[in-house]
Amino acid sequence: MRTTTLWIRRLFAIFLCLGILLAWSGPGAHAAAIEVNTTADDDTVNSNCTLREAMLAAYLNVPKDECLAGGATDTISFDIDASTDSGCNAGTGICTIQPATALPYLFGSGNITINGYSQGDAAAATGGTPAKILIVIDGSLISGSSIGIGIQSPDNIIAGLAVNQFSSGIVLSGSEATNNSIQGCYVGTDATGTTGPGNSSSGIWVSSTGTGNVIGGTSEANRNVISGNQWGVYIAGTSTGTTVSGNYIGTSANGLASIPNENGIYINGDANNNTIGGSASGAGNLISGNTYDGITINGVPTDPHDNTIEDNWIGVDVTGSTALANGSNGVQILNGAYSNTIGPDNIISGNTQNGILIWTAGTNGNGVKGNFIGTDLTGTAAIPNGATASSGGIYIQGAAQGNVIGGDTPAERNLISGNTGRGIRISGAGTNFTVVAGNIIGLESNGTKALRNGWEGTNGRQVAPNTNMGRTTSGEGNEIGGAYGAFEIYVCAREDTVSP
């Protein structure tokens, strides 16, 4: 009997230990919900859970003050009493967190969601109504260079925050920063999306060699407003496989007014195979109202390549019928950037200088295919690029070679009409082997009614040597009509048609 009792006790102890092990399962093996309940910024034991403590708890998988320990996947949410917290506006419900020093990076295994939409009655954009943001991360108290939210790990989601007054608002860096998502945030604007305190350098800076990072998305709820910064989105180094889609860049949250970045999107270094916009419904960005270019692809210090700009509205407002100009070019490609594609389905109109500028030696093999350049979204009304006759739809110069405007299929056909200056200008020593094929120039989109460019449809007096205006392949002839001086075109292949 005594032996039986001893075995029963041993079995009970074994089952008890197994139960504890199953319940605990080691650090980081469970999912944790960590709730921020104050706008304070501290890491001390004082019976609250600050954002700083929550990020440390999630990363280190240990409890911090009132913040629960993180686990394998963590969600940081917000439940701050806006009526009593000194960092909140009781009337609007907007709560502002002002870190005194840099917040912790998201390192390690990642899988952390920071969800600003959990606060009060915050709500993502829907049905044409802008997002309601109630959590602001404000870097104005940090001296020197600063980063709002830094990510060096995979599978994180940042949503529903306004991030402003840092050097860079959100930074993704390092090889481990893969498959992250920035969605529904106001980066550079205030919580209302109507003014731009800005970030002094980048709104969102991607310098990660990891792939699969997404800024925005295809639904209204995913839309970021990225405005008021030096660079709205900066994709640098060897960054690859980043998608920037569905955002408003350089505008207010309603897409009708300008809150300018200096440049909307800036791509340089060896950044490659990144996508601005995309083919899916809702993937296009509104990139307008910026001080200089909507998009710049700059081959300094090395040459970005194989990036795609597709289905964006560049230089117009959210209605697609009114200019909201970028102050320089809609898209500029320069300094050796090569094999990048503009199109299809972009509207590039209303910009102060050129719709598209491709220039300097080594800027070769870029394609412009399937866009509306100088018109509204219907292709029947002009929204001119170019404030003067010296600028206009597309300008290729400065020894850029082998660039292609159009193609031999309807999907590759550009509509280049309604511009203040030239529809297409190709000039300069060494600017050779440009192909202009299959486009409609100086007409409405149906090709039957004039929609004049201000000067020649193509600037015939300055077309560079070895330029192919249309080719003998079926579908590669250009329809050139309505343009002043169209009869002066320098090179005209047999499939080109020129109407009065």
NORNORJO-V652515 format. One record per residue. N is the residue number from 1. PSI is psi as a letter, one per 30 degrees, with the letter a starting at -180 (none if undefined). Layout:
BEGIN
n=N psi=PSI
n=N psi=PSI
END
This chain:
BEGIN
n=1 psi=e
n=2 psi=e
n=3 psi=e
n=4 psi=e
n=5 psi=e
n=6 psi=e
n=7 psi=e
n=8 psi=e
n=9 psi=e
n=10 psi=e
n=11 psi=e
n=12 psi=e
n=13 psi=e
n=14 psi=e
n=15 psi=e
n=16 psi=e
n=17 psi=e
n=18 psi=e
n=19 psi=e
n=20 psi=e
n=21 psi=e
n=22 psi=e
n=23 psi=e
n=24 psi=e
n=25 psi=g
n=26 psi=l
n=27 psi=k
n=28 psi=g
n=29 psi=f
n=30 psi=l
n=31 psi=k
n=32 psi=k
n=33 psi=j
n=34 psi=k
n=35 psi=j
n=36 psi=k
n=37 psi=g
n=38 psi=l
n=39 psi=f
n=40 psi=l
n=41 psi=i
n=42 psi=l
n=43 psi=h
n=44 psi=l
n=45 psi=j
n=46 psi=g
n=47 psi=h
n=48 psi=l
n=49 psi=j
n=50 psi=l
n=51 psi=e
n=52 psi=e
n=53 psi=e
n=54 psi=e
n=55 psi=e
n=56 psi=e
n=57 psi=e
n=58 psi=e
n=59 psi=e
n=60 psi=f
n=61 psi=h
n=62 psi=l
n=63 psi=k
n=64 psi=j
n=65 psi=b
n=66 psi=g
n=67 psi=k
n=68 psi=l
n=69 psi=k
n=70 psi=l
n=71 psi=a
n=72 psi=e
n=73 psi=k
n=74 psi=k
n=75 psi=k
n=76 psi=j
n=77 psi=l
n=78 psi=k
n=79 psi=i
n=80 psi=k
n=81 psi=j
n=82 psi=f
n=83 psi=f
n=84 psi=f
n=85 psi=k
n=86 psi=f
n=87 psi=g
n=88 psi=l
n=89 psi=j
n=90 psi=f
n=91 psi=e
n=92 psi=f
n=93 psi=g
n=94 psi=k
n=95 psi=k
n=96 psi=k
n=97 psi=k
n=98 psi=j
n=99 psi=k
n=100 psi=f
n=101 psi=l
n=102 psi=k
n=103 psi=l
n=104 psi=k
n=105 psi=l
n=106 psi=j
n=107 psi=a
n=108 psi=b
n=109 psi=f
n=110 psi=b
n=111 psi=h
n=112 psi=k
n=113 psi=k
n=114 psi=j
n=115 psi=j
n=116 psi=f
n=117 psi=f
n=118 psi=f
n=119 psi=k
n=120 psi=b
n=121 psi=h
n=122 psi=k
n=123 psi=k
n=124 psi=l
n=125 psi=k
n=126 psi=k
n=127 psi=h
n=128 psi=f
n=129 psi=k
n=130 psi=l
n=131 psi=l
n=132 psi=j
n=133 psi=k
n=134 psi=f
n=135 psi=k
n=136 psi=k
n=137 psi=j
n=138 psi=j
n=139 psi=g
n=140 psi=f
n=141 psi=f
n=142 psi=k
n=143 psi=k
n=144 psi=a
n=145 psi=k
n=146 psi=l
n=147 psi=k
n=148 psi=d
n=149 psi=j
n=150 psi=k
n=151 psi=k
n=152 psi=h
n=153 psi=l
n=154 psi=l
n=155 psi=h
n=156 psi=l
n=157 psi=k
n=158 psi=k
n=159 psi=k
n=160 psi=h
n=161 psi=k
n=162 psi=k
n=163 psi=j
n=164 psi=l
n=165 psi=g
n=166 psi=l
n=167 psi=e
n=168 psi=k
n=169 psi=e
n=170 psi=k
n=171 psi=k
n=172 psi=k
n=173 psi=l
n=174 psi=l
n=175 psi=f
n=176 psi=f
n=177 psi=i
n=178 psi=l
n=179 psi=h
n=180 psi=l
n=181 psi=k
n=182 psi=j
n=183 psi=k
n=184 psi=g
n=185 psi=l
n=186 psi=j
n=187 psi=j
n=188 psi=f
n=189 psi=l
n=190 psi=a
n=191 psi=f
n=192 psi=f
n=193 psi=g
n=194 psi=f
n=195 psi=l
n=196 psi=i
n=197 psi=e
n=198 psi=l
n=199 psi=k
n=200 psi=f
n=201 psi=c
n=202 psi=k
n=203 psi=e
n=204 psi=k
n=205 psi=k
n=206 psi=j
n=207 psi=h
n=208 psi=k
n=209 psi=f
n=210 psi=l
n=211 psi=l
n=212 psi=g
n=213 psi=k
n=214 psi=k
n=215 psi=j
n=216 psi=b
n=217 psi=a
n=218 psi=f
n=219 psi=l
n=220 psi=e
n=221 psi=f
n=222 psi=f
n=223 psi=k
n=224 psi=k
n=225 psi=j
n=226 psi=j
n=227 psi=l
n=228 psi=g
n=229 psi=l
n=230 psi=e
n=231 psi=k
n=232 psi=d
n=233 psi=k
n=234 psi=j
n=235 psi=j
n=236 psi=l
n=237 psi=b
n=238 psi=g
n=239 psi=k
n=240 psi=k
n=241 psi=g
n=242 psi=k
n=243 psi=k
n=244 psi=j
n=245 psi=k
n=246 psi=g
n=247 psi=l
n=248 psi=j
n=249 psi=j
n=250 psi=g
n=251 psi=l
n=252 psi=l
n=253 psi=f
n=254 psi=f
n=255 psi=g
n=256 psi=f
n=257 psi=l
n=258 psi=k
n=259 psi=i
n=260 psi=k
n=261 psi=l
n=262 psi=e
n=263 psi=k
n=264 psi=d
n=265 psi=k
n=266 psi=k
n=267 psi=k
n=268 psi=a
n=269 psi=b
n=270 psi=g
n=271 psi=k
n=272 psi=l
n=273 psi=h
n=274 psi=l
n=275 psi=k
n=276 psi=j
n=277 psi=b
n=278 psi=l
n=279 psi=f
n=280 psi=l
n=281 psi=k
n=282 psi=f
n=283 psi=f
n=284 psi=k
n=285 psi=l
n=286 psi=j
n=287 psi=j
n=288 psi=l
n=289 psi=g
n=290 psi=l
n=291 psi=e
n=292 psi=c
n=293 psi=l
n=294 psi=e
n=295 psi=k
n=296 psi=k
n=297 psi=j
n=298 psi=k
n=299 psi=h
n=300 psi=k
n=301 psi=f
n=302 psi=a
n=303 psi=j
n=304 psi=k
n=305 psi=l
n=306 psi=h
n=307 psi=l
n=308 psi=k
n=309 psi=j
n=310 psi=k
n=311 psi=h
n=312 psi=l
n=313 psi=j
n=314 psi=j
n=315 psi=g
n=316 psi=l
n=317 psi=a
n=318 psi=f
n=319 psi=f
n=320 psi=g
n=321 psi=f
n=322 psi=k
n=323 psi=k
n=324 psi=i
n=325 psi=k
n=326 psi=k
n=327 psi=f
n=328 psi=c
n=329 psi=l
n=330 psi=e
n=331 psi=k
n=332 psi=k
n=333 psi=k
n=334 psi=l
n=335 psi=h
n=336 psi=g
n=337 psi=k
n=338 psi=l
n=339 psi=h
n=340 psi=l
n=341 psi=k
n=342 psi=j
n=343 psi=l
n=344 psi=l
n=345 psi=g
n=346 psi=k
n=347 psi=j
n=348 psi=j
n=349 psi=l
n=350 psi=g
n=351 psi=k
n=352 psi=e
n=353 psi=c
n=354 psi=l
n=355 psi=e
n=356 psi=k
n=357 psi=k
n=358 psi=j
n=359 psi=l
n=360 psi=l
n=361 psi=k
n=362 psi=f
n=363 psi=i
n=364 psi=l
n=365 psi=g
n=366 psi=l
n=367 psi=k
n=368 psi=j
n=369 psi=k
n=370 psi=h
n=371 psi=l
n=372 psi=j
n=373 psi=j
n=374 psi=g
n=375 psi=l
n=376 psi=a
n=377 psi=f
n=378 psi=f
n=379 psi=g
n=380 psi=f
n=381 psi=k
n=382 psi=k
n=383 psi=i
n=384 psi=k
n=385 psi=k
n=386 psi=k
n=387 psi=f
n=388 psi=l
n=389 psi=f
n=390 psi=f
n=391 psi=l
n=392 psi=b
n=393 psi=d
n=394 psi=k
n=395 psi=k
n=396 psi=k
n=397 psi=a
n=398 psi=h
n=399 psi=g
n=400 psi=k
n=401 psi=l
n=402 psi=g
n=403 psi=k
n=404 psi=k
n=405 psi=j
n=406 psi=a
n=407 psi=a
n=408 psi=g
n=409 psi=l
n=410 psi=e
n=411 psi=f
n=412 psi=f
n=413 psi=k
n=414 psi=k
n=415 psi=j
n=416 psi=i
n=417 psi=l
n=418 psi=g
n=419 psi=l
n=420 psi=e
n=421 psi=b
n=422 psi=k
n=423 psi=e
n=424 psi=k
n=425 psi=k
n=426 psi=j
n=427 psi=l
n=428 psi=k
n=429 psi=k
n=430 psi=f
n=431 psi=i
n=432 psi=l
n=433 psi=g
n=434 psi=k
n=435 psi=k
n=436 psi=j
n=437 psi=k
n=438 psi=g
n=439 psi=l
n=440 psi=k
n=441 psi=j
n=442 psi=g
n=443 psi=l
n=444 psi=l
n=445 psi=f
n=446 psi=f
n=447 psi=g
n=448 psi=f
n=449 psi=k
n=450 psi=k
n=451 psi=i
n=452 psi=k
n=453 psi=l
n=454 psi=e
n=455 psi=a
n=456 psi=k
n=457 psi=e
n=458 psi=k
n=459 psi=i
n=460 psi=e
n=461 psi=f
n=462 psi=g
n=463 psi=k
n=464 psi=l
n=465 psi=l
n=466 psi=h
n=467 psi=k
n=468 psi=j
n=469 psi=j
n=470 psi=l
n=471 psi=l
n=472 psi=f
n=473 psi=k
n=474 psi=k
n=475 psi=f
n=476 psi=g
n=477 psi=k
n=478 psi=k
n=479 psi=j
n=480 psi=j
n=481 psi=l
n=482 psi=f
n=483 psi=k
n=484 psi=k
n=485 psi=g
n=486 psi=f
n=487 psi=f
n=488 psi=g
n=489 psi=k
n=490 psi=e
n=491 psi=k
n=492 psi=j
n=493 psi=l
n=494 psi=f
n=495 psi=f
n=496 psi=k
n=497 psi=k
n=498 psi=j
n=499 psi=l
n=500 psi=none
END
